[in-house]
Amino acid sequence: MRYGFTTGSCAAAAAKAAAYMLLTGKEKKTISIETPKGIVYTPEIVDIVRNENEVSCGVIKDGGDDPDITSGMKVCARATFSEIKTDANGEQTSIQISGGPGVGTVTRPGLDQPIGNAAINHVPREMIAHEVQQVCQICDYRGGIQIVIFVPGGNEVAKKTFNPRLGIEGGISILGTSGIVEPMSTQALLETIYIELRQRRTEGTERIAVSPGNYGLDYMRHTYGYDLNRSVKCSNFIGDTIDMAAELGYRQMLLTGHIGKLIKLAGGIMNTHSREADCRMELLAAAAMRRQMPAECLGAILGSLTTEEALGKLPDDKSRETVMQDVMEHIAFYLDRRAAGKMQIECIVYSNEFGELGCTQGAKLLLEQIKHKEEKLR
């Protein structure tokens, strides 16, 4: 499968091309940079606008075979002459980097950049500075250059990303640590989860609500008065999320989710993607067997296509409650084992048809504590 290139690589390439055209007065149709991964990136340069004191140009982002929402967007740079300035650390810098329209601004603590800065992470900033400095050396230029990164349409696209949740306003982020986008990589998702966990921790909270997604949004709002949009979305990476939360110093975590996803935890499966494991009916049937449900009921569960259907095969409400007690005991055991004594984890499991199916002993109290804390922060 074909890898792609990050917004950081695009920004660095556009900045290098703009600087080259500014200092040489020559048009540049392609440019090469070396990504932190060691892979050379040679994109086409588009939308070139030149005059004596300013050059702007762009690079079209190619996400490879694992494209994201920013694939196909233009990441642009504007280069102008400037004075050598003193940075926040008191050091002189000849290359100043800022964000323009379509690049977000950081408004909350705990992110890669401080509040007020453009959401251009430190690795892309280093890439931009390195590539522009190379051009300055080639051209024997010893003055300053101002680089402004901008993304046409970035504000609208950002509304479909995690940026509004993270407190990045007005545009997309310029990201990337390796400079490339690897097909089917989970690293970007894990980094996003970690950033949100770290951000909440920076704000002082020691309790965190986590859910695989917004499935059951209406149920949680109507039953518990809790908006799942405020929880950290861990996707299928429940085990990794527990590890990261413990590393960041959280004392308590509340995990809420649908039976179809969380039933897998009863078997110690901490990555709930179907390609990792799909033993939902087997785990539910095992719980039913331990609670001495009839043999025909076990067969019906195993023959079901969904957990909602399987729950309906249990004889009555009391049987369902009994079986789910067993499921919750096993979920609690494996969650506690993953946390390894570093953090208390509680869990609420529900379904669309039957509502609340089970919860661990301290789950509802923890939910109230989380809601109270969030109300104070708002």
VOFI-185151 format. One record per atom (N, C-alpha, C, CB): residue in three letters; x, y, z. Coordinates in steps of 0.05 Angstrom, whole numbers, plus 5000, padded with zeros to 4 digits. Glycine has a CB too. Example, Ala and Ser with C-alpha at 12.3 -4.5 7.8 and 13.67 -1.06 7.14 Angstrom:
ALA526448865156 ALA524649105156 ALA526449345156 ALA522649115181 SER525749555142 SER527349795143 SER525850015157 SER528249885114 
This chain:
MET501749765000 MET500050005000 MET501850255000 MET498150005024 ARG500750464989 ARG502250714985 ARG502050905009 ARG501450854959 TYR504250985020 TYR504151185042 TYR503651465030 TYR506751175059 GLY502851645048 GLY502451925040 GLY504252105057 GLY499552005043 PHE503652365056 PHE505252555070 PHE503452735088 PHE506852725050 THR504552815111 THR503052965131 THR502753255122 THR504452945158 THR500953395137 THR500653675133 THR503253825140 THR498353795150 GLY504753705159 GLY507353825166 GLY509353815143 GLY508553685189 SER509453585129 SER511153565105 SER510353755083 SER511153275095 CYS507753785079 CYS506753965058 CYS507454255065 CYS503653945056 ALA507154325091 ALA507854595099 ALA510854655096 ALA507054645129 ALA512454465103 ALA515354495100 ALA516154525071 ALA516854265113 ALA514954365053 ALA515554385025 ALA514654655013 ALA514254155009 ALA512254735020 ALA511254995010 ALA512955225020 ALA508355035018 ALA513755215046 ALA515455425057 ALA518155435043 ALA515855385087 LYS519355205038 LYS521955195025 LYS521755304997 LYS523054905024 ALA519655234982 ALA519355334955 ALA518855634955 ALA516955194941 ALA517255734973 ALA516756024974 ALA519256174981 ALA514556084995 ALA520856075000 ALA523356205007 ALA525256204984 ALA524556065032 TYR525455984970 TYR527255964947 TYR526456164926 TYR527155674935 MET523956184919 MET523056374899 MET523456664908 MET520156334891 LEU523056714934 LEU523456984944 LEU526457064942 LEU522556994973 LEU528256884949 LEU531056954950 LEU532456944923 LEU532556774969 THR531456784904 THR532856754878 THR531456904856 THR532956464871 GLY528856964860 GLY527257084839 GLY526556894816 GLY528757314827 LYS526956634820 LYS526356434800 LYS523956274809 LYS528856254795 GLU522356204789 GLU519956034795 GLU520855744800 GLU517956044772 LYS519455614819 LYS520055334826 LYS517555174823 LYS521255324854 LYS517554974806 LYS515254804801 LYS515054554818 LYS515154724772 THR517454464827 THR517554234846 THR519754304867 THR518153964831 ILE519554164889 ILE521554204911 ILE521953944925 ILE520654424931 SER524253894936 SER524753644951 SER525453714980 SER526953484938 ILE524253564999 ILE525053585027 ILE525553295037 ILE522853725044 GLU526953275059 GLU527353005071 GLU525652995097 GLU530352955077 THR523852805098 THR522152775122 THR523752665145 THR519652605116 PRO522752695170 PRO524152575193 PRO524452275190 PRO522652645218 LYS522752145175 LYS522951865170 LYS525251795152 LYS520251755158 GLY526451995139 GLY528551945120 GLY527651905091 GLY530151705128 ILE525051935086 ILE523951905060 ILE523852175046 ILE521151775061 VAL524752205022 VAL524752455007 VAL521952504996 VAL526952444984 TYR521052744999 TYR518452834989 TYR518853044967 TYR516652935012 THR517852994943 THR518153184921 THR515453254909 THR520053074899 PRO514053434921 PRO511353504911 PRO511453714889 PRO509553604933 GLU509353734874 GLU508953954855 GLU508154204870 GLU506753884834 ILE509154434862 ILE508454684874 ILE506354824858 ILE511054874877 VAL504154904871 VAL501855014858 VAL501255294869 VAL499354834861 ASP499455434855 ASP498455694863 ASP500655894870 ASP496655664888 ILE502655914852 ILE504956094857 ILE504156384851 ILE507356004839 VAL504656554871 VAL504156844868 VAL506756974877 VAL501656944885 ARG507957134859 ARG510657254864 ARG510557554861 ARG512757124846 ASN512057684879 ASN512857964874 ASN515558004887 ASN510658164884 GLU516558244887 GLU519258294896 GLU519658234925 GLU520058584890 ASN517758284941 ASN518058254971 ASN516458034983 ASN517258514984 GLU515057874967 GLU513357674978 GLU512757454958 GLU510657794989 VAL512757204967 VAL512056974949 VAL510256784965 VAL514656824939 SER508156694952 SER506456494965 SER506056264945 SER503756604974 CYS505756024956 CYS505255784939 CYS504055564956 CYS507955694925 GLY503255354944 GLY501955134958 GLY502854854949 GLY499055164956 VAL502054664966 VAL502554384960 VAL499854234966 VAL504854254978 ILE499054064948 ILE496553914952 ILE497253664968 ILE495253834925 LYS495853634991 LYS496453415009 LYS495553144997 LYS495053455036 ASP497352954998 ASP496752684988 ASP496952495012 ASP498852594965 GLY494552385019 GLY494552205042 GLY495251915036 GLY491852215054 GLY495951855011 GLY496651585004 GLY494151405005 GLY498751475023 ASP494551155012 ASP492350965013 ASP490850965039 ASP493450685007 ASP491551145057 ASP490051175082 ASP489351475085 ASP491751075106 PRO487751575066 PRO487251865066 PRO485451945089 PRO485951955040 ASP485952195099 ASP484152305120 ASP482652535108 ASP485752385145 ILE481352685125 ILE479652905115 ILE481153125102 ILE477953005138 THR483853145108 THR485453365097 THR486653285070 THR487653435116 SER486353045061 SER487452965035 SER486153125013 SER487052665030 GLY487853224995 GLY486853384973 GLY486753684978 GLY484153294965 MET487253765004 MET487254045011 MET489954165003 MET486754085041 LYS489854424999 LYS492354574993 LYS493454685020 LYS491854804973 VAL495954615025 VAL497354725048 VAL499354925036 VAL498854495065 CYS499055175044 CYS500555395031 CYS502455535050 CYS498555585019 ALA504355675038 ALA506255835054 ALA506756095040 ALA508955685058 ARG507056305056 ARG507756565046 ARG510456645059 ARG505556785052 ALA512356725042 ALA514956805052 ALA515357105046 ALA517256635038 THR516257255067 THR516857535064 THR519457595079 THR514557715075 PHE520757805071 PHE523157895085 PHE522458005112 PHE524758105068 SER524157955132 SER523658065159 SER526358115172 SER521857885176 GLU526258235196 GLU528658275212 GLU529158025228 GLU528358525230 ILE531657985236 ILE532257775256 ILE531057855283 ILE535357725258 LYS529657675295 LYS528157735320 LYS529157565343 LYS525157705316 THR528357635367 THR528957485391 THR526557325399 THR529957665414 ASP526857055402 ASP524556895409 ASP523956895438 ASP525056605399 ALA521956735447 ALA521056735475 ALA523256635494 ALA518656555477 ASN525156495484 ASN527356395501 ASN529756585501 ASN528256115491 GLY529456815488 GLY531557015488 GLY533656965467 GLY532857015514 GLU533156765449 GLU535056705428 GLU534256835402 GLU535356395424 GLN536256925386 GLN535757045361 GLN534956845340 GLN538157205351 THR532956905325 THR532056725304 THR531556875278 THR529456585313 SER532556765256 SER532356895230 SER529856805216 SER534756835213 ILE528556585225 ILE526156475212 ILE523856485232 ILE526756195201 GLN521856645226 GLN519456655243 GLN517256505229 GLN518656945249 ILE515756345244 ILE513656175233 ILE511056245247 ILE514355875236 SER508956295232 SER506356345243 SER504156225226 SER505856655246 GLY501756235236 GLY499456115221 GLY497656335210 GLY497855935239 GLY496556285187 GLY494656465174 GLY491956345172 GLY495656545146 PRO490256435155 PRO487556335152 PRO487456035147 PRO486056475129 GLY485655895160 GLY485355605157 GLY487155435175 GLY485955535129 VAL488955565189 VAL490655425209 VAL489555505237 VAL493655495207 GLY488955305253 GLY487755355279 GLY489555495299 GLY486855095291 THR488255615319 THR489655745341 THR489055585367 THR488756035344 VAL491155545383 VAL490855395408 VAL489555575429 VAL493655285418 THR487355475441 THR485955635462 THR485855495489 THR483155695452 ARG486855255491 ARG486755105516 ARG489554995522 ARG484554885516 PRO490154955548 PRO492854845554 PRO492954545549 PRO493454895583 GLY495454435549 GLY495854155547 GLY496454055519 GLY493554015557 LEU496554235500 LEU497154155472 LEU500154195466 LEU495454315452 ASP500854135442 ASP503654145434 ASP504754435435 ASP504054035406 GLN502954625429 GLN503754905429 GLN502255055451 GLN503055035401 PRO503455275461 PRO502155435482 PRO499655575472 PRO504155635494 ILE497955665491 ILE495555815484 ILE496356065468 ILE494055895510 GLY494856115447 GLY495356345430 GLY497056285405 GLY496656555446 ASN498556065406 ASN500155995383 ASN498555875361 ASN502455815391 ALA499455885336 ALA498255735315 ALA498655435320 ALA499455815287 ALA496755275312 ALA496854985317 ALA498754855296 ALA494054855316 ILE501254945296 ILE503354815280 ILE505154685300 ILE504855035262 ASN505054415301 ASN506554275322 ASN509554305319 ASN505753975321 HIS510954215340 HIS513854275341 HIS515454145319 HIS514954205368 VAL514753895311 VAL516253755290 VAL515853895263 VAL515453465288 PRO513453965255 PRO513154125230 PRO514654395232 PRO510254165224 ARG514554515255 ARG516054775258 ARG519054725253 ARG515554895286 GLU520054515264 GLU522954455260 GLU523554385231 GLU523754215278 MET521654245218 MET522054175190 MET522054435173 MET519753985180 ILE520154615178 ILE519954865163 ILE522555025166 ILE517455025172 ALA523355055192 ALA525755215197 ALA528255095184 ALA526255235228 HIS528454835185 HIS530754695173 HIS530854735143 HIS530754395180 GLU528654695130 GLU528554715100 GLU529055005091 GLU525954615089 VAL527855195105 VAL528255475097 VAL531055565103 VAL526255655113 GLN532255465125 GLN535055535131 GLN536955425109 GLN535755415158 GLN536355195099 GLN537955085077 GLN537955275053 GLN536854805068 VAL535655375046 VAL535455565024 VAL537055815030 VAL532455635018 CYS536855915054 CYS538356155062 CYS541356115058 CYS537656245091 GLN542255875066 GLN545155815064 GLN545955805035 GLN545755555078 ILE544355675018 ILE544955654990 ILE545155924977 ILE542855474975 CYS543356104985 CYS543256374973 CYS544956574988 CYS540356474973 ASP546456485009 ASP548156655025 ASP546556895036 ASP550556755009 TYR544156835045 TYR542457045056 TYR542557035087 TYR539457015047 ARG543157265099 ARG543657265128 ARG541457425143 ARG546357375134 GLY539457505130 GLY537357665143 GLY535157475153 GLY536157865124 GLY532857595159 GLY530557445169 GLY528457385148 GLY529357595192 ILE526957175152 ILE524757105135 ILE522257035152 ILE525456865116 GLN520057145145 GLN517557085158 GLN515956885141 GLN515757345163 ILE515256655153 ILE513756445140 ILE510956435153 ILE515156165141 VAL508956465136 VAL506156435146 VAL504956195131 VAL504456705140 ILE504056005147 ILE502755765136 ILE499655815136 ILE503455505152 PHE498455775113 PHE495555805112 PHE494255585095 PHE494756085100 VAL491755525100 VAL490355295088 VAL487655385078 VAL490055055107 PRO487255435052 PRO484655515042 PRO482555305049 PRO484755555011 GLY480355395061 GLY478155215069 GLY478655065094 GLY477755025047 GLY480855125108 GLY481654975132 GLY479655015155 GLY484355065142 ASN478355255156 ASN476455305178 ASN474055115176 ASN475555595177 GLU473055075153 GLU470654895149 GLU471454605154 GLU469454935121 VAL473754525143 VAL474554245147 VAL475054185176 VAL477054185130 ALA476154375191 ALA476854335219 ALA474354265236 ALA478154585231 LYS472054355227 LYS469554295242 LYS468953995242 LYS467254455231 LYS470053845223 LYS469653565221 LYS471853395234 LYS469353485192 THR473653535248 THR475953395261 THR475553415291 THR478653525252 PHE477653325306 PHE477653335335 PHE478353615345 PHE479553135346 ASN479153795327 ASN480154055337 ASN478254215355 ASN480754225313 PRO475654235348 PRO473954385366 PRO473854255394 PRO471054395355 ARG473953995397 ARG474053865423 ARG476553925438 ARG473753555419 LEU478753965423 LEU481354005436 LEU481854305442 LEU483553905418 GLY480054475433 GLY480554755438 GLY482354885417 GLY481754795465 ILE482354785393 ILE483754905371 ILE481655035352 ILE485554695355 GLU481755295350 GLU479655435337 GLU480555565311 GLU478455655355 GLY478855565291 GLY479355725267 GLY480755575244 GLY480955955274 GLY481355315248 GLY482655175226 GLY483754915234 GLY484755345214 ILE485154785215 ILE486354525220 ILE489054555234 ILE486754375193 SER490154335243 SER492754325255 SER494854235234 SER492854135279 ILE497254335237 ILE499454245220 ILE501054045237 ILE501254485210 LEU500853785229 LEU501653565246 LEU503753395232 LEU499253405253 GLY504653195248 GLY506452985238 GLY508952965253 GLY507053035208 THR509752725260 THR512352675274 THR514352535255 THR511852515299 SER513352375237 SER515152235218 SER515152365191 SER514351945215 GLY513252535186 GLY512952665160 GLY511352515139 GLY515652715149 ILE510852265145 ILE509252095126 ILE506751985140 ILE510951865115 VAL504851915124 VAL502351785133 VAL502551495125 VAL499851925122 GLU502651315144 GLU502951025138 GLU500150905135 GLU504550885159 PRO499650755113 PRO497050635109 PRO496150455133 PRO497050465084 MET493650495140 MET492450335162 MET493850365188 MET492450045154 SER495350585192 SER496750635217 SER494750705239 SER498850855214 THR495150595263 THR493450675286 THR494750895302 THR492950435304 GLN497250975294 GLN498751155311 GLN497351425313 GLN501451195299 ALA496151525291 ALA494851785292 ALA492451785311 ALA493851865263 LEU490951565311 LEU488651545330 LEU489651545358 LEU487051295324 LEU491751385364 LEU492751365391 LEU493851635400 LEU494951145393 GLU495151775382 GLU496252045389 GLU494052235396 GLU497952155366 THR491852225381 THR489552395386 THR488352335414 THR487352365364 ILE488052075420 ILE486952005446 ILE488752105469 ILE486651695448 TYR491352075465 TYR493352155485 TYR493252455489 TYR496152065477 ILE493052605467 ILE492952895469 ILE490552985485 ILE492853025441 GLU488252865480 GLU485752955494 GLU485952875524 GLU483252825481 LEU487052635529 LEU487352555557 LEU489352745571 LEU488452265559 ARG491452815558 ARG493452995571 ARG492353265575 ARG495953005553 GLN490753355556 GLN489553625558 GLN487653635582 GLN488053695533 ARG485953435585 ARG484053435608 ARG485653425634 ARG482153195606 ARG487853265634 ARG489453245659 ARG490753505666 ARG491553015655 THR491653655645 THR492953915649 THR490954105662 THR493954025623 GLU488454075656 GLU486354245668 GLU485754175696 GLU483854235651 GLY487053965707 GLY486753905735 GLY484953675743 GLY485854145749 THR483653555723 THR481853335730 THR483353075735 THR479853295709 GLU482552915755 GLU483652655761 GLU481752435755 GLU484452645791 ARG479352505745 ARG477352315737 ARG476652355708 ARG474752335755 ILE476352145693 ILE475852175665 ILE473751975655 ILE478452135649 ALA471952075638 ALA469951905625 ALA470851835598 ALA467152045624 VAL470751575591 VAL471651475565 VAL469451305553 VAL474251305569 SER469251325527 SER467351145512 SER468451085485 SER464551285510 PRO467750855474 PRO468750785447 PRO467850975425 PRO467950505439 GLY465551105429 GLY464451295409 GLY461851405419 GLY464051155382 ASN460251515401 ASN457751645409 ASN455351455406 ASN457251895393 TYR455851195402 TYR453651005400 TYR452250995428 TYR454650725391 GLY449751055429 GLY448351065454 GLY448251345466 GLY449650885474 LEU448751545449 LEU448751825457 LEU446151905470 LEU449352005434 ASP443951845457 ASP441251915468 ASP440651775494 ASP439051855447 TYR441451515495 TYR440951355519 TYR442351485543 TYR441851065515 MET444851545541 MET446351655563 MET445351925571 MET449351675556 ARG444452085552 ARG443352345558 ARG440752325573 ARG442952515533 HIS438952145563 HIS436252125576 HIS436351985602 HIS434351985557 THR438051775604 THR438151615629 THR439751735651 THR439151335623 TYR442051845644 TYR443951945664 TYR444452245663 TYR446551805661 GLY443252375643 GLY443752665640 GLY446652725633 GLY443052805665 TYR447852535618 TYR450652575611 TYR450952575581 TYR452452355624 ASP452452765571 ASP452852795542 ASP455452645535 ASP453053095533 LEU455252425519 LEU457552275512 LEU459552435495 LEU456652025496 ASN458652655484 ASN460552825469 ASN462752935487 ASN459053055456 ARG462252945513 ARG464253045532 ARG466252835541 ARG462853165556 SER465752585533 SER467652375541 SER469852365521 SER466152105543 VAL472152245529 VAL474352195511 VAL473651955494 VAL477052155526 LYS473851975468 LYS473251755450 LYS475751575446 LYS472151855423 CYS475451325455 CYS477851145454 CYS477650955430 CYS478050985479 SER475550975414 SER475150785392 SER475350495402 SER477250845369 ASN476950335388 ASN477250055397 ASN479550015417 ASN477649875373 PHE481050235423 PHE483550205437 PHE483150245468 PHE485550415427 ILE481550065479 ILE480950095507 ILE483350045525 ILE478649905515 GLY484849835519 GLY487249775535 GLY489349995533 GLY488449515526 ASP489850085509 ASP491750305506 ASP490850555521 ASP492150365476 THR488250615520 THR487250845534 THR487650825564 THR484250895527 ILE487150585575 ILE487650545603 ILE490550595610 ILE486850255611 ASP492350485593 ASP495250525598 ASP495950815598 ASP496850365577 MET494950965578 MET495651245576 MET494551405599 MET494551355549 ALA492051345607 ALA490851495629 ALA492351445655 ALA487951415633 ALA493251195660 ALA494851135683 ALA497451275683 ALA495250835685 GLU498751285659 GLU501351415656 GLU501051715663 GLU502451385628 LEU498751835655 LEU498352125659 LEU497552195688 LEU496352225640 GLY497051985704 GLY496452035732 GLY493552055739 GLY497752285740 TYR491751965722 TYR488851965729 TYR488451765752 TYR487151885705 ARG486751835770 ARG486051655792 ARG483651475786 ARG485551815818 GLN481751575770 GLN479351435765 GLN478551455735 GLN477051535783 MET477451245724 MET476351245697 MET473651115697 MET478351105677 LEU471751245682 LEU469151125678 LEU468951055648 LEU466851315686 LEU468450805642 LEU468150705615 LEU465150645610 LEU469950455609 THR464050765590 THR461250705583 THR461050615554 THR459350945589 GLY459250425549 GLY459050345521 GLY456950125516 GLY461650245511 HIS456450075492 HIS454449875483 HIS455449595487 HIS453749915453 ILE453649405493 ILE454349135498 ILE455949005474 ILE451848965504 GLY455249085450 GLY456548975427 GLY459549015426 GLY455349075402 LYS460449235438 LYS463249295439 LYS464449195465 LYS463749605437 LEU463149255488 LEU464449205514 LEU464248915523 LEU463249385534 ILE462548755511 ILE462448475518 ILE465148335515 ILE460348325501 LYS466748435496 LYS469348315491 LYS471248355515 LYS470648445466 LEU470748555531 LEU472448595554 LEU472148365574 LEU471748865568 ALA469848235573 ALA469348005591 ALA471147775586 ALA466447915590 GLY472447775562 GLY474447575555 GLY477247685556 GLY473847465528 GLY477647925567 GLY480248045569 GLY481248165543 GLY482247835578 ILE479548205524 ILE480248315497 ILE480248615499 ILE478348205475 MET482548745497 MET482749035502 MET482949195476 MET485149085519 ASN483149065453 ASN482749205428 ASN480249075415 ASN485249175409 THR478049225414 THR475449105408 THR474749115378 THR473349255423 HIS476749175361 HIS476149165332 HIS475648875324 HIS478549285316 SER473748845305 SER472948575297 SER475248415285 SER470648585278 ARG477148555273 ARG479348415261 ARG481248305282 ARG480948585241 GLU481148405306 GLU482748305328 GLU481448065342 GLU483248525349 ALA478848085345 ALA477347865358 ALA474447915355 ALA478147825388 ASP472847705350 ASP469947735350 ASP468747485363 ASP468947775320 CYS468647495389 CYS467547265404 CYS465247355422 CYS469747125421 ARG463647545411 ARG461547655427 ARG459547445437 ARG460147875411 MET458647285418 MET456547085425 MET457746865444 MET455346955400 GLU460246795439 GLU461546595455 GLU461746685484 GLU464246515444 LEU462546945488 LEU462847045515 LEU460147075529 LEU464247325514 LEU458147155514 LEU455447175526 LEU454346895532 LEU453547325507 ALA454846705515 ALA453946435520 ALA455446315543 ALA454346255495 ALA458046375546 ALA459546275569 ALA458346385595 ALA462446355567 ALA457646635596 ALA456446755620 ALA453746625625 ALA456047065616 ALA452146575604 ALA449546445608 ALA449946155618 ALA448046435582 MET451946015609 MET452445745618 MET453245745648 MET454645615602 ARG455045935656 ARG455845955684 ARG453446005702 ARG457946165687 ARG451446155691 ARG449046215707 ARG446846015702 ARG448146495701 GLN447545785690 GLN445745555688 GLN443245605672 GLN444945455715 MET443545755650 MET441345795631 MET440945535615 MET441946035612 PRO438445485605 PRO437845245591 PRO439645205566 PRO434945235582 ALA440144955559 ALA441844895536 ALA440845015510 ALA442144585533 GLU438145005506 GLU437045115481 GLU437545425480 GLU434045055479 CYS437645545503 CYS438245835504 CYS441145885495 CYS437745945533 LEU442945725504 LEU445745755497 LEU446145725466 LEU447545545511 GLY444745525455 GLY444945495426 GLY443745725411 GLY443445235418 ALA441645835421 ALA440346065408 ALA442146315409 ALA437646135421 ILE443546345432 ILE445446575434 ILE447746545414 ILE446646585463 LEU448846305412 LEU451046255394 LEU450146285365 LEU452145975398 GLY447646245359 GLY446646285332 GLY445746565325 GLY444346095327 SER446046745344 SER445147025339 SER447247175323 SER444647165366 LEU446347385310 LEU448147555294 LEU449147795309 LEU446747635268 THR447447885328 THR448148125344 THR447748075373 THR446548375335 THR449048225390 THR448648195419 THR445848275427 THR450748365434 GLU444648465413 GLU441848545419 GLU440048295415 GLU440948785402 GLU440448155392 GLU438847915387 GLU439447705408 GLU439447815359 ALA441947675415 ALA442747465434 ALA441447515462 ALA445747445437 LEU441347765470 LEU440147825496 LEU437247755496 LEU440548125502 GLY435947785473 GLY433147715471 GLY432547415472 GLY432047815445 LYS434647245470 LYS434346955472 LYS434246865501 LYS436546815457 LEU434947035520 LEU434746955548 LEU431846945556 LEU436347155566 PRO431146765575 PRO428346715580 PRO426746955590 PRO428146505601 ASP427847125607 ASP426347345618 ASP428247555629 ASP424447245640 ASP427047775640 ASP428647995651 ASP430547905673 ASP426848215661 LYS429547725690 LYS431147635713 LYS433647475702 LYS429547455732 SER433247315682 SER435447155670 SER437447345658 SER434346965649 ARG436547555644 ARG438347745632 ARG439947895653 ARG436747945615 GLU438647965675 GLU440048095697 GLU442247915709 GLU438048185719 THR441547665712 THR443447465724 THR445847425706 THR442047205729 VAL445347395680 VAL447547355661 VAL449347605660 VAL446447285633 MET448147835660 MET449648085658 MET451348135684 MET447848325653 GLN450348035706 GLN452048055731 GLN454647905727 GLN450447935755 ASP454447665714 ASP456847505708 ASP458647655689 ASP456047235697 VAL457447765668 VAL458947925648 VAL460448155662 VAL457148025626 MET459048305679 MET460248535692 MET462548455711 MET458148695707 GLU462248225724 GLU464348135742 GLU466948075726 GLU463447875756 HIS466547965702 HIS468947905686 HIS470048155673 HIS468247705664 ILE468348345665 ILE469348595655 ILE470948745676 ILE467048775645 ALA469848755700 ALA471248895722 ALA473948755728 ALA469548885748 PHE474048495727 PHE476548355733 PHE478648435713 PHE476048055732 TYR478048425687 TYR480048485666 TYR480748775665 TYR479048385639 LEU478848955670 LEU479549235671 LEU481449295694 LEU477049415674 ASP480849175717 ASP482649215740 ASP485449095735 ASP481449095765 ARG485448875722 ARG488048745716 ARG489648925698 ARG487648465704 ARG488449045678 ARG489849215659 ARG490849465674 ARG488049295636 ALA489249575692 ALA490049815707 ALA492349755727 ALA487749935722 ALA492549505735 ALA494849415752 ALA495149585777 ALA497449425736 GLY492849655789 GLY492949795815 GLY493550095813 GLY494849675832 LYS493950195788 LYS494650475785 LYS492250665784 LYS496350505760 MET489950545779 MET487550705774 MET485050545779 MET487550825746 GLN482950675790 GLN480350555794 GLN478850575768 GLN478750675817 ILE477650355758 ILE476150365733 ILE473350255739 ILE477450195710 GLU471350415731 GLU468550325733 GLU467350315705 GLU466850525751 CYS465150175702 CYS464050125675 CYS461050105676 CYS465149855664 ILE459750225655 ILE456850205651 ILE456450085623 ILE455450485654 VAL454749885621 VAL454249745595 VAL451249775590 VAL455149445596 TYR450549845565 TYR447649875558 TYR447149755531 TYR446850165559 SER444649735524 SER443849655497 SER441549835488 SER442949355496 ASN441049845462 ASN438950015452 ASN436149915461 ASN439050015421 GLU435749655460 GLU433149535466 GLU432549515496 GLU432849265453 PHE434649435511 PHE434149365540 PHE435149575559 PHE435449105546 GLY436349795549 GLY437250005567 GLY439749915582 GLY435050085586 GLU439849995608 GLU442149925624 GLU442249615628 GLU442150065651 LEU444549495623 LEU444849215626 LEU446449145651 LEU446149095602 GLY448249315658 GLY449849265682 GLY451849485687 GLY451349005679 CYS452749515712 CYS454749705719 CYS456349605742 CYS453449985725 THR458849695744 THR460449615767 THR459649775791 THR463449655760 GLN460649695814 GLN459649795839 GLN459750095842 GLN461149665862 GLY461950215834 GLY462250505839 GLY461750675814 GLY465050555848 ALA460550555794 ALA460250695768 ALA458450945770 ALA459150515747 LYS456150925782 LYS454251145783 LYS455251375800 LYS451551055792 LEU456551315822 LEU457751525839 LEU459951675823 LEU458851405865 LEU461551525809 LEU463751645794 LEU462551825772 LEU465551435782 LEU460451735759 LEU459151895738 LEU458252165749 LEU456851745725 GLU456952155773 GLU456052405785 GLU458352585792 GLU454452335810 GLN460552475801 GLN462952635807 GLN464052765782 GLN465052465821 ILE464152615760 ILE465152725735 ILE463352945725 ILE465352505714 LYS460652905726 LYS458753105717 LYS459053365734 LYS455853005719 HIS459453325760 HIS459753565778 HIS462253725771 HIS459853475807 LYS464353585766 LYS466953715759 LYS466653865732 LYS469153505757 GLU465353735713 GLU465053865687 GLU463354115688 GLU463853665667 GLU461254105705 GLU459454335708 GLU460954565721 GLU457054265726 LYS462854515739 LYS464454725751 LYS466354855731 LYS466054615774 LEU467354685712 LEU469254785692 LEU467954955671 LEU470754565679 ARG465354905666 ARG463955045644 ARG463255335653 ARG461354905637 
